[in-house]
């Protein structure tokens, strides 16, 4: 490729265009000449125009998102809303000004909800008993809490003994606690079904036959709703101390896995060793069982089992955090093999822990991922995994990291195949000014094709391209945090974020070469990333996994 061709290719990339045809069309649409031979000043003007247009598109998108957050239909309604509340009616506002308006709207909605709630809270016991009997409530629309209580009573089996026990808990809780609430409780579980205090009370009611004490005898000794629930659960079902992280078992709905973990709660609360609990997915040594209660309180039960297992093997907290951040933090299939992987990590203490995630992903791909063939809808599962008998025997850290790097290069080359795209997740993106007040913009944008994933993985030097299948199925969504300079240069990728769509939960976040967010040693910009990610999570009501 000649120097002129290379410069033109860089110019196309800066404009976000694919080829010469797209470039000529873009020039016609934006009032530029369609010739290919241009001076550097002309190309600079084109890049500035592209940047200006991108700024306008981003500003328009941000304004539409702002209207949505305020619950308004259009610009006319927005101007009227602003004038009524003493805000300026201009569309051009800073991020802090818009946050102030959104906070005002939230206060108004909360006030309206409180008025509705107060109307219904004048006779709370009567209302709860009406819902228990399946009767409609008179008066104003139901509050979110009462709607969830109504739906819980309507579930099969909840008008019998379980429903009676649930009513007892509700009646007592509304008198002396803060447990009648429907916001997500366990951060690691996000907005999945069951993750509210009302759901957790229903879960306790399902174990009414095992209650050790009547709920009416319990009185809270804390104003914290989390501590209140922990004390109530132990009042009902425990004679001996139960680790705080085991409370998460009550916030997972009525799935078989939830019932199993609730059984472990009762098992430990009855004074039994966790090693002897029924259905435990791992075989714990005596030392691991001894360490199990000391796991961090913010962990889920699955993560606590891994914590105890790795600590008993001799691994440190840095290794535990790295492993819990992978699929091994919540999955236990093929456990006999994966224990050998844990031994490998423990026996290689000088291996950079940033390699743990990529190694786990690579091994899972070799042992479990079905081969793909091109079908009518693109790549489809076809045939066995590449190496279902992959073993850790004889593996060295140097050789294994080489294999991972080669796999990453293969994933990057996948963009030469026909592109596969998928529908947006429904989660909104993010636009913000620089937190340090510098003249740059930050965006968080969803990646919607295999090619975009491959581009992200190649530039960031990680294996995000392997998420294509789960993105196409709607299970995951991948987002790119990018910094946009004001001088027309291409945006700089800073961090890649993975979201579990069903749980509405940020499960992974990695910078270049798999560095964790906030790692200033890797990049000064990566140090800003956690705050930006948290602001986006707050905007979209996303949970953030505890290891992040």
Residue pairs with C-beta under 8 A, 6 or more apart in sequence:
1 9
4 37
8 36
11 43
11 46
11 47
12 18
12 19
12 22
12 23
13 490
14 47
14 50
14 488
14 489
14 490
15 23
15 26
15 46
15 47
15 50
16 50
17 23
17 26
20 36
23 36
24 34
26 32
27 33
27 34
27 46
28 34
30 46
30 49
30 53
32 42
32 45
32 46
32 49
33 42
38 46
44 488
47 488
47 489
48 488
50 488
51 484
51 486
51 488
54 484
55 441
58 431
58 441
58 443
59 92
61 429
61 431
62 98
62 431
63 75
63 91
65 428
65 429
65 431
66 98
66 101
66 102
67 73
67 74
67 75
67 77
67 78
68 428
69 102
69 105
69 539
70 78
70 81
70 101
70 102
70 105
71 105
71 109
72 78
72 81
75 91
78 89
78 91
79 89
81 87
82 88
82 89
82 101
83 89
85 101
85 104
87 97
87 100
87 101
87 104
88 97
93 101
94 433
95 431
95 432
95 433
113 143
113 144
116 140
116 141
116 143
117 143
117 145
119 139
119 140
120 127
120 137
120 139
120 140
120 142
120 143
120 146
124 174
125 171
125 174
127 137
127 146
128 149
128 167
128 170
128 171
128 174
129 167
130 136
130 137
131 137
131 146
131 149
131 150
131 153
132 153
132 159
132 163
132 164
132 166
132 167
134 153
134 154
134 159
137 146
142 150
144 182
145 180
145 181
145 182
145 198
148 182
148 196
148 198
148 199
149 170
149 180
149 198
152 158
152 166
152 198
152 199
152 202
153 159
153 163
153 166
157 163
158 166
158 202
161 208
162 202
162 205
162 206
162 208
163 205
164 208
165 204
165 205
165 206
165 208
165 211
166 201
166 202
166 205
168 205
168 215
168 216
169 201
169 204
169 205
169 215
169 232
170 180
170 201
172 215
172 216
172 218
173 179
173 180
173 201
173 232
174 180
176 219
176 220
177 220
177 225
177 228
177 232
178 197
178 223
178 225
178 228
179 197
179 198
179 200
179 201
179 225
179 228
179 229
179 232
180 197
180 198
181 196
181 197
181 198
181 225
182 196
182 197
182 198
183 196
184 190
184 191
184 195
184 196
184 543
185 195
185 196
185 197
185 200
185 226
185 229
185 251
186 195
186 247
186 248
186 251
186 300
187 298
187 543
187 544
187 545
187 546
188 248
188 298
188 299
188 300
188 303
188 505
188 543
188 545
188 546
189 195
189 248
189 251
189 252
189 300
189 503
189 505
189 543
190 500
190 503
190 504
190 505
190 542
190 543
191 503
191 504
191 505
191 541
191 543
192 252
192 253
192 502
192 503
192 504
192 505
193 199
193 253
194 200
194 203
194 251
194 252
194 253
194 254
194 255
194 258
195 251
195 252
196 251
197 225
197 229
199 251
199 253
200 229
200 233
200 250
200 251
203 250
203 251
203 253
203 254
203 258
203 262
204 232
204 233
204 236
204 237
204 250
206 254
207 236
207 237
207 262
207 266
210 237
210 266
211 236
211 237
212 235
212 236
212 237
212 238
212 239
213 235
213 236
215 232
215 235
215 236
217 235
218 231
218 232
218 235
218 236
220 227
220 228
220 231
220 232
221 231
222 228
222 231
226 247
229 247
229 250
230 244
230 247
233 242
233 247
233 250
233 265
234 242
234 269
237 265
237 266
237 269
238 265
238 266
238 268
238 269
238 270
239 269
239 270
239 271
240 268
240 269
240 270
240 271
241 293
242 265
242 268
242 269
243 268
243 292
243 293
243 294
243 295
243 297
243 304
244 297
245 295
245 296
245 297
245 298
245 299
245 300
245 301
245 303
245 304
246 261
246 264
246 265
246 268
246 301
246 304
247 265
248 261
248 300
248 301
249 258
249 261
249 262
249 264
249 265
249 301
250 262
250 265
252 258
252 261
260 278
260 279
261 301
263 277
263 278
263 279
264 274
264 277
264 280
264 301
267 274
267 276
267 277
267 278
268 274
268 277
268 293
273 289
274 280
274 284
274 289
274 292
275 284
275 286
275 289
280 305
281 302
281 305
281 332
281 335
282 305
282 309
282 332
282 335
283 335
284 292
284 305
284 308
284 309
284 312
285 312
287 312
288 308
288 309
288 311
288 312
289 308
291 307
291 308
291 311
291 312
292 304
292 305
292 307
292 308
294 308
295 303
295 304
295 307
295 308
296 304
296 307
296 546
298 546
299 307
299 324
299 546
300 330
300 546
302 329
302 330
302 331
302 332
303 324
303 329
303 330
303 546
303 547
305 332
306 320
306 323
306 324
306 328
306 329
307 320
307 324
309 339
309 342
310 319
310 320
310 323
310 342
310 345
310 346
311 320
313 342
313 343
313 346
314 346
315 323
315 342
315 345
315 346
316 349
318 353
319 345
319 346
319 353
319 356
321 353
321 547
322 345
322 353
322 354
322 356
322 357
323 329
323 342
323 345
323 356
323 360
324 546
324 547
325 356
325 357
325 508
325 545
325 547
325 548
326 356
326 357
326 360
326 361
327 360
327 364
328 338
328 341
328 342
328 360
329 547
332 338
334 367
337 367
337 391
337 392
340 391
340 392
340 393
341 359
341 360
341 363
341 392
343 392
344 392
344 395
344 400
345 351
345 356
348 397
350 397
351 397
351 401
354 513
354 514
354 515
354 516
355 397
355 401
355 404
355 514
357 508
357 510
357 514
358 404
358 408
358 462
358 463
358 514
359 400
359 401
359 404
361 463
361 466
362 400
362 403
362 404
362 407
362 463
363 390
365 385
365 386
365 407
365 466
366 385
366 386
366 387
366 390
367 385
367 387
367 388
367 389
367 390
368 385
368 388
369 385
369 386
369 466
370 381
370 382
370 383
370 384
370 385
371 381
371 382
371 383
371 384
371 385
371 386
372 379
372 380
372 381
372 382
373 379
373 380
373 382
373 383
374 380
374 417
374 418
375 382
378 418
378 420
378 450
378 472
379 417
379 420
379 450
379 468
379 469
404 463
407 463
408 457
408 461
408 462
408 463
411 454
411 457
411 463
411 465
411 466
412 454
412 457
412 458
412 465
413 454
414 450
414 454
414 465
414 468
415 450
415 451
415 454
415 455
417 450
419 449
419 450
419 451
420 449
420 450
420 468
420 472
421 448
421 449
421 450
422 448
422 449
422 471
422 472
422 474
423 448
423 474
424 446
424 448
424 477
425 446
425 474
425 477
425 499
425 501
427 446
427 477
427 499
427 501
427 504
427 540
427 542
428 539
428 540
429 443
429 444
429 445
429 446
429 479
430 442
430 443
430 444
430 532
430 535
430 536
430 539
431 441
431 442
431 443
432 441
432 442
432 443
432 532
432 535
433 440
433 441
433 442
434 440
434 441
434 442
434 483
434 528
435 528
435 531
435 532
436 528
439 486
440 483
440 484
440 485
440 486
441 483
441 484
442 481
442 482
442 483
442 484
442 528
442 532
443 481
443 482
443 484
443 491
444 479
444 480
444 481
444 482
444 497
444 532
444 533
444 536
445 479
445 480
445 482
446 477
446 478
446 479
447 453
447 456
447 471
447 478
447 479
447 480
450 465
450 468
453 464
453 465
453 467
453 468
453 471
453 478
454 465
456 464
456 465
456 478
456 480
456 493
456 496
457 463
457 464
457 465
459 493
459 512
460 493
460 496
460 510
460 511
460 512
460 513
461 512
461 513
461 514
462 496
462 510
462 512
462 513
462 514
464 478
464 496
464 498
467 476
467 478
467 498
470 476
471 477
471 478
474 501
475 500
475 501
475 502
476 498
476 499
476 500
476 501
477 498
477 499
477 501
478 496
478 497
478 498
478 499
479 496
479 497
479 498
479 499
480 493
480 495
480 496
480 497
481 493
481 494
481 495
481 496
481 497
481 529
481 532
481 533
482 491
482 492
482 493
482 494
483 491
483 492
483 494
483 525
484 491
484 492
485 491
485 492
492 525
493 512
494 511
494 523
494 525
494 526
494 528
494 529
495 509
495 510
495 511
495 517
495 526
495 529
495 533
496 508
496 509
496 510
496 511
497 506
497 508
497 509
497 533
498 506
498 507
498 508
498 509
499 505
499 506
499 507
499 542
500 507
503 543
504 540
504 541
504 542
504 543
505 542
505 543
505 544
505 545
506 533
506 537
506 542
506 543
506 544
506 545
506 548
507 545
508 545
508 548
509 516
509 517
509 529
509 533
509 548
510 516
510 517
511 517
511 519
511 522
511 523
511 526
511 529
512 522
512 523
512 526
513 522
515 521
515 522
515 523
515 526
516 548
517 526
517 529
517 530
517 533
517 548
518 526
518 527
518 529
518 530
519 526
519 527
520 526
520 527
530 548
533 544
533 548
534 544
536 542
537 543
537 544
